[in-house]
Amino acid sequence: MLASIAAVALILTSCGSNSSQAKKNSSSASSSAKVFKPKASATNKTAVKATASATPSVATTALSPIAGKYIEDKSTQQASGVTYSNFYWKNGAWHWVQSISRGLLQDAKVKSASTSSEGITTLKMDDVGDSNTFDLTLTPLQDNLGYNVKSSKAEVNNSYMVGDTDG
């Protein structure tokens, strides 16, 4: 009988230690779960706020609606032939190419842009071929259906209708 009482006492003692061990495992599991919970920090909030309030650059605002290759309007075509204008985004910058059917006339990268209250955009351009800087002025045509391009570098004064690719 004494052996039975000792065995029961031993069983009760070991159950108590198992339950305290289970409590330790449970609390360490819940504390490790707390470690993996994402916390909102001031820097995270700032990053989200800055991203939400980001605005496009003047160049992007002006050039996105007219991006693409368009043929020169008949009203400004010279005897030398029809030209094409192409604004495009590449390698983190805006570019402009003016070409004719036989080749390239202008190839430049936009350095900076400003827009007047009348909607006229002046682009500071870097010529890809000779690294000279020149101004390119974009004037919207009636009802913003196209734009006129004037350049301080060459005798460029051409109009292009957005969406017109065949004249």
Secondary structure, DSSP 8 states (H G I E B T S, - for coil): -HHHHHHHHHHHHHHHHHHHHHHHHHHHHHHHHHHTS----HHHHHHHHHHHT----HHHHHHGGG-EEEEB-GGG-BTTB-EEEEEEEETTEEEEEEEETTEEEEEEEEEEEEE-TTS-EEEEEEETTT--EEEEEEEE-GGGSEEEEEESSSS-EEEEETT-S--
